[in-house]
Amino acid sequence: MKNLRFNFEEGKQRVIVMLEEHIDSFTHDMLQDIGIVINRDKDETVDQIEDIIESIRLNSNACENAILKVKSATSIIEVIEAMDGTGFEGMEETVLNELFGLESVTID
């Protein structure tokens, strides 16, 4: 039988990096959307830009809160629960993959 070792603190750091990268990519994508909206030159441009900026703010806040929760987590379930309200909510497989440093985990 193979002896598997798992470093919880390293796993939490991988989850934190995943969240930080999500903030960056989400913000980048939303800023691209602002460029598209500006190029359309329609009456509702300012409202659409404000909505996009609010989406960026909400996403960043949710991920930053999740990062704080992951940092203080003492169990796997707390790491998974920290994803509530983020883009990773309900994506336990993705979170576990990062936590355990695996390429794929299947949950039935």
TINUBA-801681 format. One record per atom (N, C-alpha, C, O): atom name; z, x, y. Coordinates in pm, 1 decimal. Layout:
// residues N
['CA'; [Z; X; Y]] ...
This chain:
// residues 108
['N'; [0.0; 84.1; -117.1]] ['CA'; [0.0; 0.0; 0.0]] ['C'; [0.0; 89.2; 124.2]] ['O'; [68.6; 191.3; 129.2]] ['N'; [-76.6; 49.3; 221.9]] ['CA'; [-90.0; 125.7; 345.6]] ['C'; [27.0; 95.5; 437.9]] ['O'; [67.0; -20.0; 452.9]] ['N'; [81.2; 198.8; 499.1]] ['CA'; [191.1; 183.1; 593.8]] ['C'; [132.1; 170.2; 734.1]] ['O'; [79.2; 267.2; 788.3]] ['N'; [140.9; 52.1; 792.5]] ['CA'; [87.7; 27.0; 924.9]] ['C'; [198.7; 38.3; 1027.9]] ['O'; [306.7; -18.0; 1010.5]] ['N'; [171.9; 110.6; 1134.4]] ['CA'; [269.3; 126.2; 1241.9]] ['C'; [210.5; 64.6; 1367.7]] ['O'; [89.7; 69.3; 1391.1]] ['N'; [298.0; 7.2; 1447.2]] ['CA'; [254.9; -60.0; 1569.2]] ['C'; [350.6; -24.5; 1680.8]] ['O'; [471.7; -42.2; 1667.6]] ['N'; [296.4; 25.8; 1791.2]] ['CA'; [376.6; 58.9; 1908.1]] ['C'; [361.5; -56.8; 2007.0]] ['O'; [257.6; -71.2; 2071.4]] ['N'; [465.3; -138.4; 2018.2]] ['CA'; [462.3; -258.6; 2101.3]] ['C'; [437.0; -224.3; 2247.6]] ['O'; [360.6; -293.7; 2314.8]] ['N'; [499.6; -119.0; 2297.6]] ['CA'; [483.2; -81.2; 2438.8]] ['C'; [338.8; -39.8; 2468.2]] ['O'; [284.3; -75.9; 2572.5]] ['N'; [277.4; 34.7; 2378.4]] ['CA'; [136.7; 71.1; 2396.2]] ['C'; [47.4; -52.3; 2390.9]] ['O'; [-49.3; -63.6; 2466.2]] ['N'; [80.7; -144.0; 2301.9]] ['CA'; [5.5; -268.5; 2292.5]] ['C'; [15.3; -350.3; 2420.1]] ['O'; [-84.5; -404.2; 2468.0]] ['N'; [135.6; -359.3; 2475.0]] ['CA'; [153.0; -432.3; 2600.7]] ['C'; [70.1; -368.3; 2710.7]] ['O'; [11.7; -438.7; 2793.1]] ['N'; [64.2; -236.6; 2713.0]] ['CA'; [-14.9; -167.1; 2815.7]] ['C'; [-163.6; -200.7; 2800.7]] ['O'; [-233.6; -216.9; 2900.6]] ['N'; [-212.2; -211.3; 2676.3]] ['CA'; [-352.5; -250.2; 2655.1]] ['C'; [-378.1; -391.4; 2707.6]] ['O'; [-483.5; -417.4; 2765.7]] ['N'; [-283.5; -482.3; 2687.9]] ['CA'; [-297.3; -619.1; 2739.0]] ['C'; [-297.5; -617.8; 2891.7]] ['O'; [-374.7; -690.5; 2954.1]] ['N'; [-212.8; -536.8; 2951.5]] ['CA'; [-208.0; -526.1; 3097.6]] ['C'; [-341.5; -474.3; 3150.9]] ['O'; [-393.3; -526.4; 3249.6]] ['N'; [-396.6; -373.4; 3087.0]] ['CA'; [-526.5; -320.3; 3128.4]] ['C'; [-633.5; -428.7; 3116.5]] ['O'; [-719.4; -440.4; 3203.9]] ['N'; [-629.2; -507.4; 3010.0]] ['CA'; [-723.6; -617.8; 2992.5]] ['C'; [-714.6; -714.9; 3110.1]] ['O'; [-817.0; -757.6; 3163.4]] ['N'; [-592.6; -749.7; 3150.5]] ['CA'; [-572.9; -840.6; 3263.4]] ['C'; [-620.8; -779.5; 3394.3]] ['O'; [-684.3; -847.1; 3475.2]] ['N'; [-590.6; -652.3; 3415.1]] ['CA'; [-635.3; -585.1; 3537.5]] ['C'; [-787.7; -578.3; 3544.4]] ['O'; [-846.5; -599.4; 3650.5]] ['N'; [-850.6; -549.2; 3432.3]] ['CA'; [-996.9; -546.0; 3428.8]] ['C'; [-1055.1; -684.4; 3453.7]] ['O'; [-1160.0; -697.8; 3516.7]] ['N'; [-986.5; -787.9; 3403.8]] ['CA'; [-1031.6; -924.8; 3428.2]] ['C'; [-1026.9; -957.4; 3577.3]] ['O'; [-1119.5; -1018.5; 3630.6]] ['N'; [-920.1; -917.0; 3644.0]] ['CA'; [-910.7; -939.7; 3788.7]] ['C'; [-1030.4; -876.0; 3858.3]] ['O'; [-1095.7; -939.0; 3941.4]] ['N'; [-1058.6; -750.5; 3823.6]] ['CA'; [-1169.7; -678.6; 3887.5]] ['C'; [-1303.9; -744.6; 3859.8]] ['O'; [-1382.9; -764.7; 3952.1]] ['N'; [-1330.9; -778.7; 3734.3]] ['CA'; [-1461.8; -836.7; 3701.7]] ['C'; [-1476.2; -977.3; 3757.7]] ['O'; [-1584.3; -1014.8; 3802.9]] ['N'; [-1368.5; -1056.1; 3755.4]] ['CA'; [-1373.0; -1191.2; 3811.4]] ['C'; [-1399.5; -1183.9; 3961.7]] ['O'; [-1482.8; -1257.6; 4014.4]] ['N'; [-1328.3; -1094.8; 4029.8]] ['CA'; [-1346.5; -1078.4; 4174.5]] ['C'; [-1489.5; -1033.5; 4204.9]] ['O'; [-1552.7; -1085.8; 4296.6]] ['N'; [-1539.6; -938.5; 4129.7]] ['CA'; [-1677.0; -891.0; 4149.5]] ['C'; [-1776.3; -1005.9; 4133.2]] ['O'; [-1865.5; -1023.7; 4216.2]] ['N'; [-1760.6; -1083.9; 4026.0]] ['CA'; [-1851.0; -1196.6; 4001.7]] ['C'; [-1843.6; -1299.6; 4114.1]] ['O'; [-1946.0; -1352.8; 4157.0]] ['N'; [-1724.0; -1327.1; 4160.9]] ['CA'; [-1708.9; -1426.0; 4267.7]] ['C'; [-1767.1; -1374.8; 4399.7]] ['O'; [-1823.0; -1452.6; 4477.0]] ['N'; [-1754.5; -1246.3; 4425.5]] ['CA'; [-1814.4; -1189.5; 4546.3]] ['C'; [-1967.3; -1195.4; 4537.9]] ['O'; [-2034.6; -1214.1; 4639.2]] ['N'; [-2020.7; -1179.8; 4418.8]] ['CA'; [-2165.4; -1197.4; 4399.7]] ['C'; [-2203.9; -1341.0; 4433.9]] ['O'; [-2307.2; -1365.5; 4496.2]] ['N'; [-2119.2; -1436.0; 4392.4]] ['CA'; [-2145.2; -1577.8; 4423.7]] ['C'; [-2145.6; -1601.7; 4574.2]] ['O'; [-2224.1; -1682.6; 4623.7]] ['N'; [-2059.5; -1532.9; 4646.9]] ['CA'; [-2057.2; -1547.2; 4792.9]] ['C'; [-2192.1; -1504.5; 4850.5]] ['O'; [-2246.2; -1570.1; 4939.4]] ['N'; [-2245.0; -1394.9; 4799.5]] ['CA'; [-2375.9; -1349.5; 4845.4]] ['C'; [-2483.7; -1452.1; 4820.2]] ['O'; [-2570.8; -1473.3; 4904.7]] ['N'; [-2478.9; -1515.8; 4705.3]] ['CA'; [-2576.6; -1620.4; 4672.7]] ['C'; [-2562.3; -1738.2; 4767.4]] ['O'; [-2661.9; -1790.6; 4817.3]] ['N'; [-2438.8; -1780.2; 4792.5]] ['CA'; [-2412.5; -1893.8; 4881.4]] ['C'; [-2461.4; -1863.3; 5022.7]] ['O'; [-2522.1; -1948.6; 5087.4]] ['N'; [-2435.4; -1743.3; 5070.0]] ['CA'; [-2478.5; -1706.2; 5205.3]] ['C'; [-2630.4; -1709.6; 5216.1]] ['O'; [-2685.0; -1753.5; 5317.3]] ['N'; [-2698.0; -1663.5; 5112.3]] ['CA'; [-2844.1; -1659.8; 5115.1]] ['C'; [-2907.3; -1798.6; 5112.7]] ['O'; [-3023.0; -1814.0; 5151.9]] ['N'; [-2834.4; -1898.5; 5068.0]] ['CA'; [-2887.3; -2035.5; 5066.1]] ['C'; [-2891.4; -2095.9; 5205.7]] ['O'; [-2974.8; -2181.8; 5234.2]] ['N'; [-2800.9; -2050.6; 5293.2]] ['CA'; [-2796.8; -2095.3; 5432.3]] ['C'; [-2795.0; -2247.8; 5444.0]] ['O'; [-2883.4; -2308.0; 5504.8]] ['N'; [-2692.1; -2308.5; 5384.3]] ['CA'; [-2675.9; -2454.0; 5391.5]] ['C'; [-2552.6; -2488.2; 5474.0]] ['O'; [-2470.7; -2401.6; 5504.6]] ['N'; [-2541.0; -2615.0; 5509.2]] ['CA'; [-2430.0; -2661.1; 5592.1]] ['C'; [-2293.2; -2636.5; 5528.0]] ['O'; [-2196.4; -2607.3; 5598.2]] ['N'; [-2284.9; -2647.8; 5397.3]] ['CA'; [-2154.8; -2635.9; 5329.6]] ['C'; [-2122.0; -2492.2; 5288.9]] ['O'; [-2032.4; -2470.8; 5207.3]] ['N'; [-2191.6; -2394.9; 5343.3]] ['CA'; [-2171.7; -2254.5; 5307.3]] ['C'; [-2027.4; -2210.2; 5327.1]] ['O'; [-1969.0; -2148.6; 5237.9]] ['N'; [-1969.4; -2240.2; 5441.9]] ['CA'; [-1832.1; -2196.9; 5469.8]] ['C'; [-1735.2; -2259.3; 5369.9]] ['O'; [-1646.0; -2190.7; 5320.0]] ['N'; [-1751.2; -2387.9; 5340.0]] ['CA'; [-1663.7; -2453.6; 5242.7]] ['C'; [-1676.6; -2389.2; 5104.5]] ['O'; [-1576.6; -2368.1; 5035.9]] ['N'; [-1799.0; -2358.3; 5064.6]] ['CA'; [-1819.5; -2295.8; 4934.0]] ['C'; [-1756.9; -2156.8; 4929.4]] ['O'; [-1697.1; -2118.5; 4828.9]] ['N'; [-1770.6; -2082.5; 5036.9]] ['CA'; [-1710.4; -1949.5; 5042.1]] ['C'; [-1558.6; -1959.4; 5036.9]] ['O'; [-1494.1; -1880.9; 4967.4]] ['N'; [-1501.3; -2053.5; 5108.4]] ['CA'; [-1356.1; -2073.1; 5104.0]] ['C'; [-1310.2; -2108.9; 4963.0]] ['O'; [-1206.0; -2061.4; 4918.1]] ['N'; [-1387.6; -2193.0; 4892.3]] ['CA'; [-1353.8; -2228.8; 4754.1]] ['C'; [-1357.5; -2106.2; 4662.5]] ['O'; [-1270.4; -2088.8; 4577.3]] ['N'; [-1457.6; -2022.9; 4680.7]] ['CA'; [-1468.7; -1901.7; 4598.9]] ['C'; [-1351.5; -1808.9; 4626.7]] ['O'; [-1292.3; -1754.6; 4533.4]] ['N'; [-1317.6; -1790.2; 4751.9]] ['CA'; [-1204.7; -1703.6; 4788.3]] ['C'; [-1074.5; -1758.3; 4729.9]] ['O'; [-990.3; -1681.9; 4682.8]] ['N'; [-1058.2; -1889.7; 4732.9]] ['CA'; [-939.0; -1951.3; 4673.8]] ['C'; [-935.9; -1928.5; 4522.6]] ['O'; [-829.2; -1904.5; 4466.0]] ['N'; [-1050.9; -1935.8; 4457.4]] ['CA'; [-1058.3; -1909.0; 4313.1]] ['C'; [-1016.2; -1765.1; 4282.9]] ['O'; [-942.8; -1739.3; 4187.5]] ['N'; [-1063.7; -1672.3; 4365.7]] ['CA'; [-1025.1; -1531.9; 4347.7]] ['C'; [-873.9; -1517.6; 4362.3]] ['O'; [-809.2; -1451.5; 4281.2]] ['N'; [-817.9; -1579.8; 4465.9]] ['CA'; [-673.5; -1570.8; 4490.3]] ['C'; [-593.0; -1628.5; 4374.5]] ['O'; [-497.4; -1566.5; 4327.9]] ['N'; [-631.9; -1747.6; 4328.1]] ['CA'; [-559.8; -1812.1; 4218.3]] ['C'; [-568.4; -1730.1; 4090.1]] ['O'; [-468.5; -1713.1; 4020.1]] ['N'; [-687.9; -1679.2; 4059.1]] ['CA'; [-705.5; -1598.4; 3938.7]] ['C'; [-621.9; -1471.0; 3947.1]] ['O'; [-554.0; -1434.4; 3851.1]] ['N'; [-626.7; -1404.0; 4061.5]] ['CA'; [-550.2; -1280.2; 4077.5]] ['C'; [-400.8; -1305.9; 4064.7]] ['O'; [-330.7; -1230.3; 3997.4]] ['N'; [-351.2; -1411.2; 4128.0]] ['CA'; [-208.5; -1444.9; 4118.9]] ['C'; [-167.4; -1474.7; 3975.1]] ['O'; [-63.0; -1428.3; 3929.3]] ['N'; [-249.2; -1552.1; 3903.8]] ['CA'; [-217.3; -1586.8; 3764.8]] ['C'; [-212.3; -1461.4; 3677.7]] ['O'; [-122.3; -1446.3; 3595.2]] ['N'; [-308.4; -1372.2; 3696.2]] ['CA'; [-311.0; -1249.4; 3616.4]] ['C'; [-196.6; -1155.8; 3654.8]] ['O'; [-137.3; -1092.3; 3567.6]] ['N'; [-165.0; -1146.4; 3782.8]] ['CA'; [-53.8; -1061.5; 3825.5]] ['C'; [78.9; -1113.6; 3771.6]] ['O'; [165.1; -1034.5; 3733.2]] ['N'; [96.5; -1245.9; 3768.2]] ['CA'; [217.0; -1303.9; 3708.3]] ['C'; [221.8; -1275.1; 3559.1]] ['O'; [327.7; -1244.5; 3504.4]] ['N'; [106.6; -1285.0; 3493.7]] ['CA'; [100.5; -1255.7; 3350.7]] ['C'; [135.5; -1110.1; 3324.1]] ['O'; [204.8; -1079.4; 3227.1]] ['N'; [88.2; -1020.4; 3409.7]] ['CA'; [119.6; -877.8; 3394.0]] ['C'; [270.9; -855.9; 3400.9]] ['O'; [327.0; -782.0; 3320.1]] ['N'; [335.9; -919.8; 3496.7]] ['CA'; [482.1; -907.6; 3507.1]] ['C'; [551.2; -959.3; 3381.3]] ['O'; [646.9; -898.9; 3332.8]] ['N'; [502.2; -1071.3; 3328.9]] ['CA'; [561.7; -1128.3; 3207.2]] ['C'; [538.6; -1038.1; 3086.7]] ['O'; [627.4; -1021.1; 3003.2]] ['N'; [419.1; -980.3; 3078.1]] ['CA'; [389.7; -889.7; 2966.1]] ['C'; [479.2; -766.7; 2975.0]] ['O'; [531.7; -721.1; 2873.4]] ['N'; [497.0; -713.2; 3093.7]] ['CA'; [582.4; -594.6; 3110.3]] ['C'; [724.4; -619.2; 3060.0]] ['O'; [787.3; -529.5; 3003.8]] ['N'; [774.6; -741.5; 3080.4]] ['CA'; [912.4; -770.3; 3038.5]] ['C'; [920.1; -834.2; 2900.4]] ['O'; [1029.5; -863.3; 2852.2]] ['N'; [807.2; -856.3; 2836.9]] ['CA'; [805.8; -921.4; 2704.9]] ['C'; [875.0; -834.8; 2600.0]] ['O'; [863.3; -712.2; 2599.5]] ['N'; [947.1; -902.6; 2511.5]] ['CA'; [1013.9; -832.3; 2401.8]] ['C'; [962.5; -878.3; 2266.3]] ['O'; [1010.6; -833.1; 2162.5]] ['N'; [864.1; -968.7; 2267.5]] ['CA'; [808.8; -1017.2; 2141.0]] ['C'; [659.9; -1048.1; 2158.4]] ['O'; [610.2; -1063.0; 2270.0]] ['N'; [592.6; -1057.1; 2048.3]] ['CA'; [449.8; -1090.0; 2048.7]] ['C'; [427.8; -1227.8; 2108.8]] ['O'; [334.4; -1246.4; 2186.8]] ['N'; [509.8; -1322.6; 2075.0]] ['CA'; [493.2; -1459.3; 2126.8]] ['C'; [507.9; -1461.7; 2278.5]] ['O'; [438.2; -1538.1; 2345.2]] ['N'; [596.6; -1380.4; 2334.3]] ['CA'; [611.9; -1375.0; 2479.9]] ['C'; [485.6; -1319.8; 2545.8]] ['O'; [448.9; -1363.2; 2655.0]] ['N'; [419.5; -1225.4; 2481.2]] ['CA'; [293.5; -1172.1; 2534.8]] ['C'; [188.5; -1282.3; 2535.0]] ['O'; [117.1; -1299.9; 2633.7]] ['N'; [179.0; -1355.4; 2426.9]] ['CA'; [80.9; -1464.8; 2417.5]] ['C'; [113.1; -1573.0; 2519.8]] ['O'; [23.0; -1622.5; 2587.6]] ['N'; [239.5; -1610.2; 2531.9]] ['CA'; [279.3; -1713.6; 2628.4]] ['C'; [254.4; -1669.4; 2772.7]] ['O'; [233.6; -1753.5; 2860.1]] ['N'; [256.3; -1539.3; 2798.2]] ['CA'; [231.6; -1487.5; 2932.9]] ['C'; [90.1; -1519.7; 2980.0]] ['O'; [62.6; -1517.3; 3099.9]] ['N'; [1.8; -1549.3; 2887.9]] ['CA'; [-137.5; -1578.4; 2922.5]] ['C'; [-157.1; -1718.9; 2977.8]] ['O'; [-265.0; -1750.7; 3027.8]] ['N'; [-54.6; -1803.8; 2969.8]] ['CA'; [-65.6; -1940.4; 3022.6]] ['C'; [-106.7; -1936.1; 3169.4]] ['O'; [-46.3; -1865.1; 3249.8]] ['N'; [-208.9; -2011.9; 3202.8]] ['CA'; [-256.7; -2018.6; 3340.2]] ['C'; [-360.4; -1912.6; 3375.1]] ['O'; [-412.8; -1911.3; 3486.5]] ['N'; [-390.4; -1823.6; 3280.4]] ['CA'; [-492.4; -1722.1; 3304.2]] ['C'; [-619.7; -1758.9; 3229.0]] ['O'; [-623.5; -1857.7; 3155.7]] ['N'; [-721.7; -1679.6; 3247.8]] ['CA'; [-846.4; -1699.9; 3174.1]] ['C'; [-831.7; -1670.5; 3026.2]] ['O'; [-922.5; -1699.4; 2948.4]] ['N'; [-719.1; -1613.5; 2986.0]] ['CA'; [-694.7; -1580.5; 2845.5]] ['C'; [-605.5; -1683.7; 2775.9]] ['O'; [-568.0; -1665.1; 2660.1]] ['N'; [-572.0; -1791.0; 2845.2]] ['CA'; [-493.3; -1897.9; 2783.7]] ['C'; [-574.7; -1958.2; 2669.9]] ['O'; [-691.5; -1992.9; 2687.2]] ['N'; [-512.4; -1970.0; 2554.8]] ['CA'; [-580.2; -2024.9; 2437.5]] ['C'; [-667.7; -1923.1; 2366.4]] ['O'; [-735.3; -1956.8; 2269.3]] ['N'; [-667.3; -1800.6; 2412.8]] ['CA'; [-748.4; -1695.7; 2350.9]] ['C'; [-657.7; -1596.5; 2278.0]] ['O'; [-661.6; -1476.0; 2302.8]] ['N'; [-576.6; -1650.3; 2187.9]] ['CA'; [-479.1; -1568.5; 2116.7]] ['C'; [-544.3; -1452.9; 2042.9]] ['O'; [-489.8; -1342.6; 2039.0]] ['N'; [-661.0; -1477.6; 1984.1]] ['CA'; [-730.0; -1372.0; 1908.2]] ['C'; [-761.7; -1252.6; 1998.3]] ['O'; [-740.5; -1137.9; 1959.2]] ['N'; [-811.7; -1279.2; 2117.5]] ['CA'; [-844.8; -1172.5; 2212.2]] ['C'; [-719.5; -1095.7; 2253.2]] ['O'; [-720.0; -972.7; 2257.6]] ['N'; [-612.7; -1168.6; 2282.8]] ['CA'; [-486.9; -1104.7; 2324.9]] ['C'; [-430.0; -1021.0; 2210.3]] ['O'; [-386.2; -908.0; 2231.9]] ['N'; [-430.6; -1075.4; 2090.1]] ['CA'; [-378.6; -1000.4; 1975.0]] ['C'; [-463.3; -877.7; 1944.9]] ['O'; [-410.3; -772.9; 1907.8]] ['N'; [-594.6; -890.0; 1960.7]] ['CA'; [-681.5; -773.4; 1940.8]] ['C'; [-639.1; -659.9; 2033.6]] ['O'; [-627.8; -545.2; 1990.4]] ['N'; [-615.8; -691.5; 2160.1]] ['CA'; [-572.6; -590.0; 2256.0]] ['C'; [-433.8; -539.2; 2223.2]] ['O'; [-408.9; -418.7; 2225.0]] ['N'; [-343.5; -630.9; 2193.1]] ['CA'; [-204.7; -592.9; 2166.0]] ['C'; [-195.2; -496.8; 2048.5]] ['O'; [-122.6; -397.6; 2054.1]] ['N'; [-269.5; -526.9; 1941.6]] ['CA'; [-263.4; -444.0; 1821.3]] ['C'; [-367.2; -332.4; 1820.8]] ['O'; [-367.5; -248.4; 1730.8]] ['N'; [-456.0; -330.8; 1921.5]] ['CA'; [-558.9; -227.4; 1927.6]] ['C'; [-661.2; -240.9; 1816.7]] ['O'; [-710.0; -141.7; 1762.7]] ['N'; [-693.4; -366.8; 1782.9]] ['CA'; [-787.7; -393.6; 1673.9]] ['C'; [-921.0; -442.9; 1729.8]] ['O'; [-930.7; -483.0; 1845.8]] ['N'; [-1021.7; -438.8; 1645.7]] ['CA'; [-1151.2; -492.0; 1685.9]] ['C'; [-1160.8; -641.3; 1660.8]] ['O'; [-1232.3; -712.1; 1731.6]] ['N'; [-1088.1; -690.1; 1559.0]] ['CA'; [-1095.5; -833.1; 1529.0]] ['C'; [-971.8; -878.1; 1452.3]] ['O'; [-927.6; -813.0; 1357.6]] ['N'; [-917.5; -991.1; 1495.9]] ['CA'; [-807.9; -1056.8; 1426.3]] ['C'; [-852.1; -1201.0; 1410.2]] ['O'; [-896.4; -1263.8; 1506.4]] ['N'; [-840.6; -1253.7; 1289.9]] ['CA'; [-878.7; -1392.4; 1266.5]] ['C'; [-754.2; -1475.7; 1251.5]] ['O'; [-664.8; -1443.2; 1173.5]] ['N'; [-749.1; -1586.1; 1328.6]] ['CA'; [-636.2; -1677.1; 1322.7]] ['C'; [-686.4; -1809.2; 1265.4]] ['O'; [-781.1; -1868.8; 1316.6]] ['N'; [-621.4; -1853.7; 1158.5]] ['CA'; [-659.4; -1983.8; 1099.0]] ['C'; [-573.3; -2092.6; 1152.5]] ['O'; [-589.7; -2208.5; 1114.7]] 
